[in-house]
Amino acid sequence: MKERDKWSVNNVITTVLMSVLLIVIQFAVNMICMLNNFVSMVLSVGFTVFLCAPIYFLMVQKVKQRGVSFVYMTIIGIVHLLMGNWYLLPYYILIGILCELILWKKDSHSDSRKLTLTWTMVSFLFNGTNLLPIWFFWKSYYDFALSSGMSTEYIEEYVKYYTSPGWLIFIILFTVGCGFLGSRIATRLMKKHFKKAGVL
């Protein structure tokens, strides 16, 4: 077996800890953005992928193994499963598989273009977290939302943004743009700071 295909204990620990950190950032951004419905429903995913991009790049380049993205996405899916949104587990597993397909070739973990493509795609697909409930699992989401303390007015406003073609296009473009911009900043951080510091 090639060296790059061997997972060490440190690789597992690093991947799990950094995946948890990414998820904590995601939930922290969501909590802060909840102070304003517009920011929460329209802008929060974009803010999340922008802030998480450098950590994702660092995780992939630090571990240097196939499967890092798959593990990260699977952990996200498990968190959603534990929260009651079972349908998001297979969705995030699928995203993880797509990430691995892009990064499968040798040394892809250090290819900034492939990492940028991967994270930009992830940024686009993260919107599925909000779209899937409306399109396919409305009953499950509605029950979950009410049990979580969301008001019917909040739910109706959420549906308004994600069923309006104009708003939906804006949300997707904003999110993808933030993911791409975060990726470019992450690339510079990896080259100018982390590599020079000997972290990578």
trRosetta pair geometry for C-beta under 8 A, 3 or more apart (Angstrom, degrees):
i j d omega theta_ij theta_ji phi_ij phi_ji
1 5 5.1 -114 177 81 100 123
1 6 6.0 115 117 -63 121 92
2 5 4.8 87 65 5 82 106
2 6 7.6 -148 98 -16 46 87
3 6 5.8 -57 -157 22 39 113
4 64 6.5 -97 -136 146 88 93
4 65 6.5 171 176 -111 66 57
4 66 7.3 76 140 -12 97 89
4 106 6.6 135 42 -131 168 85
5 65 7.4 108 -127 -146 23 88
5 66 6.6 -7 -114 26 68 114
6 65 7.8 -106 73 -115 34 118
7 11 4.8 -133 -157 83 72 137
7 12 6.0 76 164 -54 116 89
7 65 5.7 77 -92 -151 79 162
7 67 7.5 -51 -73 66 127 138
8 11 4.7 107 51 -1 72 101
8 12 7.3 -135 97 -2 43 84
9 12 5.8 -54 -154 35 35 111
9 13 6.3 32 152 -16 68 107
10 13 5.7 -55 -144 40 32 110
10 14 6.0 32 157 -20 67 109
11 14 5.8 -55 -143 38 27 110
11 15 6.2 25 159 -18 63 109
11 63 4.9 97 -147 -148 88 94
11 65 5.6 59 -166 -10 141 145
12 15 6.0 -59 -147 37 26 109
12 16 6.2 19 159 -13 64 110
13 16 6.1 -61 -146 40 27 106
13 17 6.0 20 161 -14 66 113
14 17 6.1 -60 -141 41 24 106
14 18 6.0 12 166 -9 64 114
14 59 7.1 165 147 -141 94 76
14 62 6.0 -131 169 118 144 122
14 63 5.6 -179 94 -81 126 96
15 18 6.3 -63 -141 44 22 102
15 19 6.0 26 158 -22 62 112
15 59 6.6 98 -117 -173 57 109
15 63 5.5 48 -67 -90 96 153
15 65 7.9 -66 -63 55 134 121
15 68 5.4 -137 -119 -134 118 80
15 71 5.2 37 155 91 131 147
15 72 7.0 -114 -176 -58 90 84
16 19 5.7 -56 -145 36 27 113
16 20 6.4 28 155 -19 63 105
16 71 7.3 -79 -76 155 64 127
16 75 7.3 148 -134 -84 66 150
17 20 5.7 -54 -151 35 30 111
17 21 6.4 33 149 -21 64 104
18 21 5.2 -45 -146 34 38 116
18 22 6.4 44 152 -21 65 100
18 55 6.3 -178 -169 172 100 99
18 58 7.2 -147 -143 95 143 98
18 59 4.1 173 123 -99 151 117
18 62 7.7 137 -42 54 160 138
18 72 7.8 -46 100 -99 88 113
19 22 5.7 -51 -152 34 32 113
19 23 6.5 30 151 -16 64 106
19 59 7.3 108 -56 -145 64 157
19 71 6.4 -109 -64 121 153 91
19 72 4.3 -157 -113 -117 109 74
19 75 4.7 87 148 49 136 154
19 76 7.7 -120 -177 -41 103 79
20 23 5.7 -56 -149 38 33 110
20 24 6.2 38 151 -23 67 104
20 75 7.3 -90 -68 161 62 148
21 24 5.6 -52 -146 34 32 113
21 25 6.5 34 154 -19 64 103
21 55 6.2 -134 108 -169 117 146
22 25 5.8 -53 -152 34 31 112
22 26 6.4 35 149 -22 63 106
22 52 5.2 74 -145 -145 92 115
22 55 5.5 -178 -83 107 89 132
22 56 6.5 71 -106 -69 138 82
22 59 7.6 -50 -41 -27 127 151
22 72 6.7 19 52 -157 150 116
23 26 5.4 -50 -149 34 35 117
23 27 6.4 28 156 -13 67 105
23 75 6.8 -107 -46 123 140 109
23 76 6.1 -173 -96 -97 110 76
23 79 6.0 155 -156 -38 143 165
24 27 6.0 -58 -146 41 30 104
24 28 6.1 33 153 -22 65 109
25 28 5.6 -56 -144 37 29 113
25 29 6.3 30 157 -19 65 105
25 48 7.1 136 125 -146 91 77
25 51 5.8 -154 171 117 129 120
25 52 5.6 159 94 -84 138 90
25 55 7.2 155 -2 18 155 156
26 29 6.0 -56 -152 35 26 109
26 30 6.5 26 151 -18 62 108
26 48 5.1 54 -123 -152 72 126
26 52 6.7 15 -65 -66 87 138
26 76 7.9 33 37 -122 167 111
27 30 5.4 -52 -147 37 36 116
27 31 6.3 38 154 -23 67 103
28 31 5.8 -52 -148 33 31 111
28 32 6.5 27 155 -15 64 106
29 32 5.9 -57 -147 39 30 108
29 33 6.0 24 158 -15 66 113
29 44 5.9 144 139 -164 99 88
29 47 5.3 -180 -164 108 131 112
29 48 4.7 180 76 -85 156 82
29 51 6.6 172 -71 36 137 146
30 33 5.9 -61 -142 42 26 108
30 34 6.5 44 153 -40 61 98
30 40 7.2 69 -158 -142 62 88
30 44 5.8 80 -105 175 58 140
30 48 7.3 19 -49 -75 79 128
31 34 5.7 -43 -158 10 31 119
32 35 6.5 -34 174 -3 46 110
33 36 6.9 -73 -174 52 57 78
33 39 4.7 -140 -155 124 89 100
33 40 4.3 144 133 -91 96 63
33 43 6.9 -159 -140 81 131 89
33 44 3.9 161 102 -95 173 113
33 47 6.9 166 -69 44 132 146
34 40 5.1 69 -96 -97 41 136
35 39 7.3 -2 67 60 76 133
35 40 7.7 159 39 -50 42 109
36 39 4.1 62 80 17 110 111
36 40 6.3 175 84 -14 53 89
37 40 5.6 -60 -143 40 28 113
37 41 5.9 8 168 -5 68 114
37 154 6.7 -146 -115 -130 120 81
37 157 5.6 2 173 121 140 151
38 41 6.4 -66 -138 45 22 96
38 42 5.5 -20 179 19 63 122
38 43 7.3 40 134 1 71 106
39 42 6.9 -67 -115 53 15 86
39 43 4.9 -48 -149 49 56 119
39 44 6.3 87 146 -55 68 85
40 43 7.8 20 -7 50 12 76
40 44 5.2 13 -145 -32 36 135
41 44 7.3 55 -17 10 12 110
41 130 7.8 124 -153 -140 71 147
41 157 6.8 -139 -37 126 164 96
41 158 5.5 -152 -117 -113 128 68
41 161 4.9 129 145 30 126 164
41 162 7.7 -115 -177 -36 106 96
42 161 6.0 -125 -74 -153 87 142
42 167 7.0 -89 -110 -168 110 102
42 170 7.2 -8 -159 109 110 112
42 171 5.6 -118 -147 -96 65 96
42 174 7.4 42 162 56 82 158
43 46 5.5 -65 -164 44 55 114
43 47 5.9 54 145 -24 85 105
43 174 6.7 -77 -113 146 64 146
44 47 5.6 -54 -148 36 35 112
44 48 6.2 39 154 -25 67 106
45 48 5.5 -53 -149 33 32 116
45 49 6.5 23 158 -13 67 104
45 123 7.8 128 149 -163 98 71
45 126 5.4 164 -163 117 117 119
45 127 6.2 105 147 -84 169 68
45 129 7.7 169 -103 49 126 120
45 130 7.4 -100 -51 -12 139 129
45 171 7.4 57 46 -178 126 97
45 175 4.9 -12 108 -111 109 121
46 49 6.3 -57 -144 38 29 101
46 50 6.3 30 156 -21 63 110
46 123 7.8 57 -114 -166 55 111
46 171 7.9 -143 -37 -163 110 59
46 174 4.7 -61 -74 137 149 92
46 175 4.5 -121 -78 -98 79 52
46 177 7.2 5 -139 65 119 82
46 178 3.7 126 -170 -1 85 153
46 179 7.6 -104 -136 -31 61 73
47 50 5.8 -61 -151 36 28 114
47 51 6.3 18 159 -11 66 111
47 178 6.8 -75 -60 -163 24 156
48 51 6.2 -66 -149 41 26 102
48 52 5.9 11 162 -10 66 118
48 126 7.4 -157 87 166 126 157
49 52 5.8 -60 -133 46 30 106
49 53 6.4 55 161 -51 63 93
49 119 7.2 146 -173 171 103 94
49 122 7.1 166 -129 105 119 94
49 123 4.1 94 -168 -112 164 97
49 126 6.2 -165 -65 16 120 157
49 175 6.3 80 20 -170 140 79
49 178 5.4 112 74 107 101 104
49 179 4.1 -35 142 -86 136 85
49 182 5.9 -169 131 24 70 152
50 53 6.3 -38 -158 -3 24 116
50 178 4.1 -75 -56 178 105 100
50 179 7.0 -105 -67 -74 56 34
50 181 6.3 -5 -121 81 101 101
50 182 4.0 -170 -140 -65 45 120
51 54 7.9 -58 177 24 37 95
51 182 7.0 -73 -12 -122 19 134
52 55 5.6 -68 -161 46 55 109
52 56 5.7 56 146 -26 85 107
52 182 7.2 38 60 168 55 153
53 56 5.8 -59 -145 36 29 111
53 57 6.3 28 159 -18 66 106
53 119 5.5 87 -125 176 90 152
53 179 6.6 149 -78 -152 119 54
53 182 3.0 148 0 140 147 110
53 183 5.1 -119 -159 -67 134 49
53 185 6.8 95 91 62 131 95
53 186 4.5 -126 135 -38 97 133
54 57 5.7 -55 -148 38 32 112
54 58 6.2 32 154 -20 66 107
54 182 7.1 -110 -27 180 70 89
54 185 6.6 -61 -64 109 104 94
54 186 4.1 -166 -92 -109 56 88
54 189 5.2 7 -131 57 118 155
54 190 7.9 -172 -146 -47 78 82
55 58 5.6 -52 -145 37 32 113
55 59 6.3 37 154 -23 65 105
56 59 5.7 -53 -148 33 30 113
56 60 6.5 24 158 -14 65 106
56 72 7.5 98 -125 -174 91 170
56 119 5.9 134 97 -102 146 120
56 122 7.9 -162 -152 63 165 161
56 186 7.3 -26 61 -135 83 160
57 60 6.1 -59 -148 38 28 106
57 61 6.1 12 161 -5 65 115
57 115 5.7 79 -115 168 88 142
57 119 7.4 -40 -60 -48 86 147
57 183 7.3 135 -63 -137 124 63
57 186 4.0 141 -1 163 149 127
57 187 7.0 -135 -139 -68 157 49
57 189 7.6 120 81 69 139 107
57 190 5.7 -103 141 -55 125 128
58 61 6.2 -66 -140 47 25 101
58 62 5.7 26 161 -24 65 116
58 186 7.7 -120 -29 -160 77 104
58 190 6.9 -167 -83 -94 67 94
58 194 6.3 -162 -114 -107 100 162
58 199 7.4 -25 -149 133 107 131
58 200 7.6 -121 -140 -72 68 108
59 62 5.9 -58 -138 36 22 110
59 63 6.2 7 169 -6 62 112
59 68 6.2 165 137 175 97 129
59 72 7.2 93 125 -74 154 137
60 63 6.6 -65 -143 42 22 98
60 64 7.9 90 158 -70 51 36
60 68 5.3 160 -109 93 65 148
60 69 6.8 15 -95 -55 113 90
60 103 7.2 -93 -158 -145 132 158
60 109 5.0 -161 155 -146 90 90
60 115 6.3 171 80 -117 152 115
61 64 6.8 24 -171 -67 33 76
61 109 5.5 154 -98 155 49 95
61 110 6.0 91 -125 -93 97 65
61 115 7.8 -14 -51 -89 100 152
61 190 6.1 82 26 -140 169 133
61 194 7.8 102 93 113 136 144
61 200 5.2 -11 135 -130 116 125
62 199 7.0 -49 -100 151 107 88
62 200 6.3 -99 -86 -105 64 75
63 68 5.0 142 73 -93 144 132
63 109 7.6 -127 74 -146 73 149
64 109 5.1 175 -120 84 53 161
64 110 7.8 12 -112 -42 95 95
65 68 5.8 120 72 -45 81 98
65 109 7.7 54 17 -66 25 151
66 100 6.4 72 -167 -148 88 103
66 103 7.3 168 -118 112 70 96
66 104 6.5 42 -121 -130 119 57
67 70 4.9 -60 -153 43 55 118
67 71 5.9 58 151 -26 83 100
67 100 6.7 29 -84 -108 38 126
68 71 6.0 -57 -153 33 28 109
68 72 6.5 26 152 -17 63 108
68 109 7.6 75 20 -112 141 119
69 72 5.6 -55 -148 38 33 114
69 73 6.2 27 158 -14 68 108
69 96 5.6 169 126 -144 79 70
69 99 3.5 -117 137 122 150 142
69 100 5.9 -165 65 -59 112 70
69 103 6.5 120 -2 31 136 143
69 118 6.9 -96 -102 179 156 135
70 73 6.1 -58 -145 41 27 105
70 74 6.1 29 156 -21 63 110
70 93 7.6 37 -158 -149 82 60
70 96 3.7 100 -124 166 53 117
70 97 6.6 60 -108 -69 105 46
70 99 6.8 -165 -57 68 61 110
70 100 5.2 9 -48 -49 110 127
71 74 5.7 -58 -145 37 28 112
71 75 6.4 30 156 -21 64 104
71 96 7.5 142 4 -146 24 137
72 75 5.9 -56 -153 32 28 110
72 76 6.8 29 150 -17 62 103
72 96 7.1 167 64 -109 70 107
73 76 5.5 -49 -152 33 37 114
73 77 6.4 39 150 -20 66 104
73 92 4.5 -171 172 169 87 89
73 93 6.6 155 119 -90 109 26
73 95 4.9 -160 -146 86 146 100
73 96 3.3 -159 57 -64 134 99
73 99 6.8 164 -27 10 137 137
74 77 5.5 -53 -150 37 34 114
74 78 6.4 38 151 -22 66 102
74 89 7.9 39 -151 -160 60 78
74 92 6.6 163 -89 116 28 106
74 93 5.7 51 -97 -96 81 77
74 96 5.7 -4 -39 -40 78 165
75 78 5.6 -50 -147 33 34 112
75 79 6.6 39 152 -22 64 101
76 79 5.7 -54 -154 32 33 113
76 80 6.6 28 151 -13 65 105
76 88 7.9 -89 131 144 86 113
76 92 4.9 -152 85 -152 103 155
77 80 5.7 -56 -151 39 34 109
77 81 6.3 40 149 -24 66 105
77 88 5.7 -165 -133 124 70 76
77 89 3.8 103 167 -129 108 50
77 90 7.3 137 -155 -9 140 19
77 91 6.9 170 -111 61 111 69
77 92 3.4 -159 -62 56 103 126
77 93 5.7 -18 -24 -37 170 76
78 81 5.3 -50 -148 33 34 118
78 82 6.4 35 154 -19 65 103
78 89 6.4 68 -73 -115 41 106
79 82 5.9 -55 -151 36 30 110
79 83 6.5 26 150 -16 63 109
80 83 5.5 -58 -148 40 35 112
80 85 4.4 -59 173 73 96 110
80 86 7.9 178 122 -77 87 15
80 88 3.8 -48 122 80 153 135
80 89 6.4 -162 75 -56 102 66
80 92 7.2 141 22 -15 133 137
80 129 7.7 -132 -105 -131 145 105
81 84 7.9 116 178 -12 27 8
81 85 6.9 -91 -81 75 29 58
81 86 5.3 56 -129 -114 77 55
81 88 7.0 -143 -55 66 64 86
81 89 4.5 31 -62 -58 117 123
83 144 7.5 71 140 -160 86 128
84 140 7.6 -177 149 177 91 94
84 144 4.8 167 107 -113 131 116
84 147 7.7 87 -29 72 178 137
85 88 4.6 29 127 2 109 119
85 133 7.6 -64 -133 -75 114 110
85 137 7.9 110 -150 117 80 149
85 140 7.2 118 -122 138 58 117
85 141 7.2 39 -112 -96 100 75
85 144 6.3 42 -68 -114 81 173
86 89 6.1 -39 -173 7 50 113
86 140 7.5 -93 32 -167 91 149
87 90 6.9 -52 -167 38 47 98
87 91 6.6 48 142 -20 69 114
87 132 6.3 -168 118 149 123 133
87 136 7.2 -173 -179 100 158 116
87 137 5.0 -152 12 -61 160 159
87 140 6.9 119 -6 83 121 159
88 91 5.0 -59 -147 42 44 120
88 92 5.9 39 158 -18 77 105
88 129 6.4 40 -123 -119 128 77
88 132 7.0 154 -86 68 77 153
89 92 6.3 -59 -145 38 25 101
89 93 6.4 28 155 -20 62 108
90 93 5.3 -53 -144 37 36 117
90 94 6.4 42 155 -23 66 101
91 94 5.8 -55 -158 32 30 112
91 95 6.8 30 146 -18 63 102
91 128 5.9 -161 -178 126 135 134
91 129 7.9 160 110 -81 146 59
91 132 6.3 -70 -86 -72 157 160
92 95 5.2 -44 -147 33 42 115
92 96 6.4 49 151 -22 65 100
93 96 5.5 -51 -153 34 33 116
93 97 6.6 36 149 -21 64 101
94 97 5.6 -51 -151 32 35 112
94 98 6.6 35 151 -18 65 103
95 98 5.7 -54 -152 36 34 113
95 99 6.5 38 150 -22 66 103
95 122 6.4 89 -178 -119 120 78
95 125 5.2 164 -110 121 117 149
96 99 5.6 -50 -150 32 33 114
96 100 6.5 31 153 -18 65 105
97 100 5.7 -56 -150 36 33 111
97 101 6.6 38 151 -25 65 102
98 101 5.7 -49 -151 28 33 114
98 102 6.9 30 153 -15 63 102
98 121 6.6 -130 133 139 125 140
98 125 7.7 135 61 -45 151 163
99 102 6.0 -60 -158 35 33 108
99 103 6.2 -3 158 10 69 115
99 118 5.2 73 -138 -157 82 112
99 121 7.5 -180 -86 83 71 123
99 122 6.7 28 -82 -68 115 110
100 103 6.0 -72 -136 56 31 91
100 104 5.9 64 157 -72 68 86
101 104 5.8 -18 -143 -25 26 120
102 108 7.3 160 128 -180 62 142
102 114 5.8 164 155 -169 96 95
102 117 5.9 -157 -164 103 141 113
102 118 4.8 178 90 -84 145 94
102 121 7.3 169 -40 21 155 151
103 108 4.1 168 -156 118 61 133
103 109 6.4 69 -170 -71 118 59
103 114 5.9 132 -95 146 70 124
103 115 7.4 56 -95 -83 116 62
103 118 6.0 11 -44 -75 109 147
104 108 6.6 59 48 2 26 155
105 108 5.0 108 66 -49 74 114
107 110 5.5 -47 -175 40 78 105
107 111 6.6 92 129 -37 79 98
108 111 5.1 -52 -148 23 46 121
108 114 4.9 -76 -163 102 92 160
108 115 7.9 149 158 -53 75 75
109 115 7.6 61 -158 -72 35 112
111 114 4.1 46 97 19 117 111
111 115 6.4 161 87 -14 61 86
112 115 5.6 -57 -143 42 33 112
112 116 6.0 38 156 -23 67 106
112 187 4.3 69 -150 -125 129 120
112 190 7.5 -173 -95 58 107 139
113 116 5.7 -52 -147 35 29 112
113 117 6.4 30 152 -18 63 105
114 117 5.5 -50 -146 37 34 113
114 118 6.2 38 153 -22 65 105
115 118 5.5 -52 -146 35 32 114
115 119 6.3 21 160 -11 66 107
115 183 6.7 170 119 -153 84 108
115 186 7.7 -117 132 104 126 127
115 187 7.4 152 80 -82 124 93
116 119 6.2 -59 -142 42 27 101
116 120 6.0 28 159 -19 64 111
116 180 6.8 54 -174 -139 99 66
116 183 4.0 119 -124 153 76 140
116 184 6.9 49 -117 -64 126 60
116 187 6.8 -16 -64 -51 110 127
117 120 5.9 -58 -144 39 25 111
117 121 6.3 27 156 -19 62 108
118 121 5.9 -60 -154 36 27 110
118 122 6.4 27 151 -19 64 107
119 122 5.3 -48 -145 36 37 116
119 123 6.3 47 151 -26 65 100
119 179 5.6 -169 138 -180 85 100
119 180 8.0 154 97 -86 95 37
119 182 7.1 -114 143 90 137 104
119 183 4.8 163 72 -85 132 115
119 186 7.7 65 14 35 172 153
120 123 5.5 -47 -150 29 33 117
120 124 6.8 35 150 -18 61 101
120 176 6.1 52 -168 -160 85 80
120 179 4.9 141 -114 115 48 116
120 180 4.8 39 -103 -77 114 79
120 183 6.2 -57 -49 -16 87 151
121 124 5.7 -53 -155 34 35 112
121 125 6.3 21 154 -10 68 110
122 125 5.8 -63 -143 45 31 104
122 126 6.2 48 154 -38 66 98
122 179 6.8 180 74 -147 78 141
123 126 5.8 -40 -149 14 28 117
123 175 5.3 175 165 150 93 86
123 176 5.3 137 108 -108 117 43
123 178 6.7 -177 -154 76 138 80
123 179 2.5 -93 -54 -55 159 154
123 180 7.3 -112 38 -29 158 62
123 182 7.9 150 -80 39 136 123
124 127 6.5 -51 176 12 39 111
124 172 6.6 39 -138 -160 77 91
124 175 6.8 137 -94 105 38 112
124 176 5.1 29 -76 -88 85 103
124 179 7.3 -102 -29 31 62 157
125 128 5.4 -17 -178 -2 63 118
126 129 6.0 -20 178 -1 58 113
126 175 6.7 -149 67 -178 109 136
127 130 6.0 -57 -170 41 57 102
127 131 5.8 43 138 -15 82 116
127 171 6.5 123 -125 129 128 110
127 172 5.9 -32 -50 -99 169 77
127 175 5.8 166 -59 49 109 169
128 131 5.3 -66 -129 49 40 104
128 132 5.2 47 172 -34 79 104
129 132 6.9 -33 -127 21 14 109
130 133 7.1 -60 -168 28 31 105
130 134 7.5 16 150 -6 62 112
130 158 7.5 -134 -158 -175 107 104
130 162 5.6 -145 142 -98 108 146
131 134 5.9 -67 -159 40 42 107
131 135 5.8 23 156 -11 79 117
131 162 6.0 -162 -96 -170 66 123
132 135 6.0 -67 -137 46 29 103
132 136 5.7 -40 -171 39 69 107
132 137 6.1 16 142 22 86 110
133 136 7.5 -87 -122 57 12 65
133 137 5.1 -67 -123 76 51 89
133 138 6.1 99 163 -95 70 44
133 140 7.1 -124 -131 78 89 88
133 141 3.3 66 -156 -60 127 155
134 138 6.2 47 -132 -88 30 94
134 141 7.5 -52 -53 51 47 160
134 159 6.3 145 -113 -124 120 79
134 162 5.5 179 -19 114 159 125
134 163 6.5 -150 -179 -66 147 95
137 140 4.4 -36 172 42 100 118
137 141 5.6 104 111 -24 88 97
138 141 5.8 -63 -145 42 30 107
138 142 5.8 30 161 -23 70 109
139 142 5.9 -54 -141 34 25 110
139 143 6.4 23 160 -14 61 108
140 143 6.2 -60 -151 38 26 108
140 144 6.3 24 153 -17 63 112
141 144 5.5 -60 -148 40 32 112
141 145 6.0 34 156 -24 69 107
142 145 5.7 -51 -144 34 29 112
142 146 6.5 25 158 -14 63 106
142 155 6.9 72 -125 -157 76 149
143 146 6.1 -57 -148 38 29 107
143 147 6.2 23 156 -14 64 112
144 147 5.9 -62 -146 42 28 107
144 148 6.1 26 156 -20 65 113
145 148 5.7 -62 -148 37 27 110
145 150 4.3 -53 176 50 87 135
145 154 7.8 -162 178 94 119 108
145 155 5.4 103 137 -92 153 117
146 149 8.0 87 178 -38 30 11
146 150 6.5 -82 -81 60 31 82
146 152 7.9 17 -96 -71 97 73
146 155 7.9 -20 -62 -49 75 146
150 154 4.8 -117 -171 80 93 133
150 155 5.7 104 133 -53 122 92
151 154 4.7 103 57 2 79 100
151 155 7.1 -145 97 -2 45 86
152 155 5.5 -54 -148 39 37 113
152 156 6.2 40 153 -22 68 105
153 156 5.7 -53 -146 36 30 112
153 157 6.5 30 154 -18 63 105
154 157 5.9 -56 -151 36 30 109
154 158 6.4 35 150 -22 64 106
155 158 5.5 -52 -150 34 33 116
155 159 6.5 33 152 -19 65 103
156 159 5.7 -52 -149 35 33 111
156 160 6.5 41 149 -28 63 102
157 160 5.4 -47 -151 27 35 118
157 161 6.9 32 154 -16 64 101
158 161 6.2 -58 -157 33 31 106
158 162 6.5 -2 159 6 65 115
159 162 6.3 -76 -143 53 29 94
159 163 5.6 8 168 -5 71 121
160 163 6.6 -70 -135 44 18 96
160 164 6.2 19 166 -25 60 115
160 167 7.6 55 132 29 70 163
161 164 6.3 -60 -144 29 22 109
161 167 4.7 -122 -155 145 62 147
161 168 7.5 133 153 -66 60 63
161 171 6.9 92 162 -53 105 138
162 167 7.4 -86 -64 105 27 115
162 168 6.2 83 -146 -92 42 97
162 171 7.5 -29 -97 22 70 164
163 168 7.5 53 -88 -51 2 123
164 167 4.1 58 81 21 114 109
164 168 6.2 174 82 -16 55 88
165 168 5.6 -60 -141 39 26 113
165 169 6.3 28 161 -20 65 105
166 169 6.1 -56 -151 33 27 108
166 170 6.5 24 152 -16 62 108
167 170 5.5 -56 -150 38 34 113
167 171 6.2 36 154 -22 69 105
168 171 5.7 -50 -145 34 31 111
168 172 6.4 27 157 -15 64 107
169 172 6.0 -58 -148 39 29 108
169 173 6.1 24 157 -14 66 111
170 173 6.0 -60 -144 41 27 107
170 174 5.9 27 159 -19 65 112
171 174 5.9 -58 -145 38 25 111
171 175 6.2 22 158 -18 63 110
172 175 5.9 -57 -145 38 27 109
172 176 6.1 21 160 -13 65 110
173 176 6.0 -56 -141 41 27 107
173 177 6.0 30 158 -21 63 111
174 177 5.8 -58 -146 38 25 112
174 178 6.3 25 156 -18 63 107
175 178 5.8 -56 -149 36 29 109
175 179 6.3 28 153 -18 64 107
176 179 5.6 -54 -148 37 32 113
176 180 6.3 31 155 -18 66 106
177 180 5.8 -55 -146 37 30 109
177 181 6.2 27 156 -15 65 108
178 181 5.8 -55 -142 41 30 109
178 182 6.0 33 156 -20 65 108
179 182 5.7 -54 -145 37 27 112
179 183 6.4 32 153 -24 62 106
180 183 5.6 -54 -152 32 31 115
180 184 6.7 30 152 -18 65 101
181 184 5.8 -52 -150 33 34 109
181 185 6.5 30 153 -14 65 105
182 185 5.8 -57 -149 40 33 109
182 186 6.1 38 151 -24 66 108
183 186 5.4 -52 -145 36 31 115
183 187 6.5 38 153 -25 64 100
184 187 5.7 -47 -151 28 32 114
184 188 6.9 29 152 -14 62 103
185 188 5.8 -56 -155 37 35 110
185 189 6.3 35 150 -20 67 107
186 189 5.6 -55 -146 37 33 112
186 190 6.4 36 155 -23 66 103
187 190 5.9 -53 -151 31 29 111
187 191 6.6 17 156 -10 63 110
188 191 6.0 -63 -148 42 31 105
188 192 5.6 2 168 2 71 119
189 192 6.5 -65 -125 50 22 93
189 193 5.3 -33 -167 34 63 120
189 194 6.4 54 141 -11 77 104
190 193 7.5 -50 -90 53 6 78
190 194 5.1 -41 -136 45 46 122
190 195 6.2 58 158 -27 63 100
190 200 6.4 40 -163 -25 89 159
191 195 5.8 -13 -137 19 30 131
192 195 7.8 73 15 41 12 96
192 196 6.6 -22 168 -4 32 127
193 196 6.2 -70 -143 41 15 106
193 197 6.0 6 164 -13 60 116
194 197 5.7 -61 -142 41 27 108
194 199 4.2 -74 -164 58 83 123
194 200 5.0 65 132 -13 105 108
195 198 7.7 46 178 -68 31 23
195 199 7.4 -79 -68 50 25 78
195 200 4.9 -46 -89 58 66 114
